[in-house]
């Protein structure tokens, strides 16, 4: 039986030490200075509002307030939309490409009315091919893309909230 040489053991130990010291960490939700946040202006069936609630609850020490009076901060939706647009058609007028767009226009204020973030618009766009033969699969693909876009928009809102300093 062959024993590993001392050089190989030292090399493996050095490689393990370099990998451990590279600073890699899993992505964590931003830490917010505001602990009670109320979401206002979103429709009851808004997928973006659901994703924003989920990400807020994942942030350490943050709760989603039930009323504006309980909140330290109010995130107010001015526009929340998701839309499908035809990007290209074939010579027989069949859809060949779609553009998916998700938008959020919002502002952030305190319960006293002091505006901390002026009305701001965030948008995500994805392009996808389309075929009538696989319409159901493309519908599921669009739903997955919208879910991904909503997660990205919610994370952008959280990063903006993390940059706010309470005064």
Helices and strands as residue ranges (DSSP letters): H 6-20, E 36-40, H 47-58, E 63-64, G 68-70, E 73-89, E 95-109, E 115-129, G 132-134, H 135-163
